[in-house]
Amino acid sequence: MEFGKLHSLVKLDLSGCSQLGCLPNSIVHLSQLQTFQLFECHKLEHLPVEFGKLQSLVELNLSSCSQLGYLPDSIVHLSQLKTFRLSQCHKLDNLPMEFGKLQSLLDLNLSGCSQLGCLPDSIVHLSQLQTFELSKCQKLDNLPMEFGKLQSLVELNLSGCSQLGYLPNSIVHLSQLRTFQLSECHKLEN
């Protein structure tokens, strides 16, 4: 299907399309698209290289896309993105280096991304981020040293990050933090 010809489309929900292996490249021409739901597209392995052209996107849900191995670098150009859900993306092992360019991001959910070993240093530039869900990121062994720059953070969940050995000293600067979950962080020393 030529999704790209649906120029007025604001919301697209492909959740539960469990046999969907890839998206047509024409999807990047949906210039009005604000909400894109791809929850439980279990066979989705990648997004189009030019996915960042979806400049109006405000909400993107890729949760339980268990075969998704990486995000295209262009995703950092989604300047209006406020909610980004990637929970249970078991093959996702890294984020683009310039992920911190997503300046409008308020809610980021990476829970259950069991192969994610580290976060890019640029993530500390998500100055509007309020909710950061990292529970059960079992390979995550550290946070960026300047993590405390996430001054708008209200909720942080690191529960079940079983390889996390320490927290950076800068974490004391998260003055807006109201909920901080660290249960089952078995290697945490400080």
BELPE-V533993 format. One record per residue. N is the residue number from 1. PSI is psi in radians with two decimals (NA if undefined). OMEGA is omega in whole degrees, -180 to 180 (NA if undefined). BURIAL is I if it has 9 or more other C-alpha atoms within 8 Angstrom, else O. Layout:
[[N | PSI | OMEGA | BURIAL] [N | PSI | OMEGA | BURIAL]]
This chain:
[[1 | 2.45 | 178 | O] [2 | 1.34 | 180 | O] [3 | -0.56 | -176 | I] [4 | -0.30 | 180 | I] [5 | -0.12 | 179 | O] [6 | 1.16 | -170 | O] [7 | -0.43 | -178 | I] [8 | -0.02 | -176 | O] [9 | 2.23 | -179 | I] [10 | -0.57 | -179 | O] [11 | 2.33 | 177 | O] [12 | 2.13 | -179 | I] [13 | 1.91 | 177 | O] [14 | 0.34 | -178 | I] [15 | 2.45 | 176 | I] [16 | 0.11 | 175 | I] [17 | 1.33 | -168 | I] [18 | -0.23 | 179 | O] [19 | -0.04 | -178 | O] [20 | 1.95 | -177 | I] [21 | -0.48 | 179 | O] [22 | 2.85 | 178 | I] [23 | 2.56 | 176 | I] [24 | 2.48 | -180 | I] [25 | -0.48 | -178 | O] [26 | -0.26 | -178 | I] [27 | -0.43 | -178 | I] [28 | -0.11 | 180 | I] [29 | 0.10 | 177 | I] [30 | 1.33 | -170 | I] [31 | -0.31 | 180 | I] [32 | -0.08 | -175 | I] [33 | 2.19 | -180 | I] [34 | -0.57 | -178 | I] [35 | 2.20 | -179 | I] [36 | 1.97 | -179 | I] [37 | 2.09 | 178 | I] [38 | 0.43 | -179 | I] [39 | 2.33 | 177 | I] [40 | 0.62 | 169 | I] [41 | 1.37 | -168 | I] [42 | -0.44 | -178 | I] [43 | -0.01 | -180 | I] [44 | 2.04 | -175 | I] [45 | -0.48 | -179 | I] [46 | 2.89 | 176 | I] [47 | 2.74 | 177 | I] [48 | 2.52 | -178 | I] [49 | -0.65 | -177 | O] [50 | 0.48 | -178 | I] [51 | -0.51 | 180 | I] [52 | -0.13 | 177 | I] [53 | -0.19 | 179 | I] [54 | 1.14 | -171 | I] [55 | -0.36 | -179 | I] [56 | -0.05 | -175 | I] [57 | 2.22 | 180 | I] [58 | -0.59 | -179 | I] [59 | 2.26 | 179 | I] [60 | 2.13 | -179 | I] [61 | 1.92 | 178 | I] [62 | 0.32 | -178 | I] [63 | 2.47 | 178 | I] [64 | 0.43 | 169 | I] [65 | 1.36 | -166 | I] [66 | -0.25 | 178 | I] [67 | -0.05 | -179 | I] [68 | 1.97 | -174 | I] [69 | -0.38 | -179 | I] [70 | 2.88 | 175 | I] [71 | 2.45 | 178 | I] [72 | 2.56 | 180 | I] [73 | -0.52 | -177 | I] [74 | -0.25 | -177 | I] [75 | -0.40 | -180 | I] [76 | -0.12 | 179 | I] [77 | 0.09 | 178 | I] [78 | 1.29 | -170 | I] [79 | -0.29 | 179 | I] [80 | -0.07 | -174 | I] [81 | 2.17 | -180 | I] [82 | -0.59 | -179 | I] [83 | 2.17 | -179 | I] [84 | 1.97 | -179 | I] [85 | 2.13 | 180 | I] [86 | 0.35 | -176 | I] [87 | 2.55 | 178 | I] [88 | 0.47 | 172 | I] [89 | 1.43 | -168 | I] [90 | -0.43 | -179 | I] [91 | -0.15 | -179 | I] [92 | 2.00 | -176 | I] [93 | -0.09 | 175 | I] [94 | 2.93 | 175 | I] [95 | 2.70 | 177 | I] [96 | 2.49 | -177 | I] [97 | -0.59 | -177 | I] [98 | 0.50 | -178 | I] [99 | -0.50 | -180 | I] [100 | -0.13 | 177 | I] [101 | -0.16 | 179 | I] [102 | 1.13 | -170 | I] [103 | -0.36 | -179 | I] [104 | -0.07 | -174 | I] [105 | 2.22 | 178 | I] [106 | -0.58 | -172 | I] [107 | 2.08 | 180 | I] [108 | 2.13 | -179 | I] [109 | 1.96 | 178 | I] [110 | 0.30 | -176 | I] [111 | 2.43 | 178 | I] [112 | 0.18 | 174 | I] [113 | 1.39 | -167 | I] [114 | -0.25 | 178 | I] [115 | -0.09 | -178 | I] [116 | 1.93 | -175 | I] [117 | -0.46 | -180 | I] [118 | 2.89 | 177 | I] [119 | 2.51 | 177 | I] [120 | 2.53 | -180 | I] [121 | -0.54 | -177 | O] [122 | -0.24 | -177 | I] [123 | -0.39 | -180 | I] [124 | -0.13 | 179 | I] [125 | 0.09 | 177 | I] [126 | 1.27 | -169 | I] [127 | -0.33 | 180 | I] [128 | -0.13 | -174 | I] [129 | 2.20 | -179 | I] [130 | -0.60 | -179 | I] [131 | 2.17 | -179 | I] [132 | 1.94 | -177 | I] [133 | 1.99 | -179 | I] [134 | 0.28 | -176 | I] [135 | 2.53 | 178 | I] [136 | 0.51 | 169 | I] [137 | 1.44 | -167 | I] [138 | -0.32 | 178 | I] [139 | -0.12 | -180 | I] [140 | 2.00 | -176 | I] [141 | -0.10 | 176 | I] [142 | 2.90 | 175 | I] [143 | 2.69 | 177 | I] [144 | 2.51 | -177 | I] [145 | -0.59 | -178 | O] [146 | 0.49 | -178 | I] [147 | -0.50 | 180 | I] [148 | -0.15 | 177 | I] [149 | -0.18 | 179 | I] [150 | 1.13 | -171 | I] [151 | -0.37 | -179 | I] [152 | -0.05 | -175 | I] [153 | 2.19 | 180 | I] [154 | -0.60 | -178 | I] [155 | 2.25 | 179 | I] [156 | 2.15 | 180 | I] [157 | 1.99 | 178 | I] [158 | 0.25 | -178 | I] [159 | 2.39 | 177 | I] [160 | 0.18 | 174 | I] [161 | 1.37 | -168 | I] [162 | -0.26 | 179 | I] [163 | -0.10 | -177 | I] [164 | 2.00 | -174 | I] [165 | -0.45 | -178 | I] [166 | 2.87 | 174 | I] [167 | 2.44 | 179 | I] [168 | 2.56 | -180 | I] [169 | -0.52 | -177 | O] [170 | -0.21 | -177 | I] [171 | -0.38 | 179 | I] [172 | -0.21 | -180 | O] [173 | 0.05 | 179 | O] [174 | 1.28 | -171 | I] [175 | -0.33 | 180 | O] [176 | -0.10 | -174 | O] [177 | 2.17 | 179 | I] [178 | -0.57 | 180 | O] [179 | 2.16 | -178 | O] [180 | 1.93 | -177 | I] [181 | 2.20 | -177 | O] [182 | 0.29 | -177 | I] [183 | 2.58 | 177 | O] [184 | 0.54 | 171 | O] [185 | 1.37 | -169 | I] [186 | -0.48 | -177 | O] [187 | -0.02 | -178 | I] [188 | 2.16 | -176 | I] [189 | -0.52 | -177 | O] [190 | NA | NA | O]]
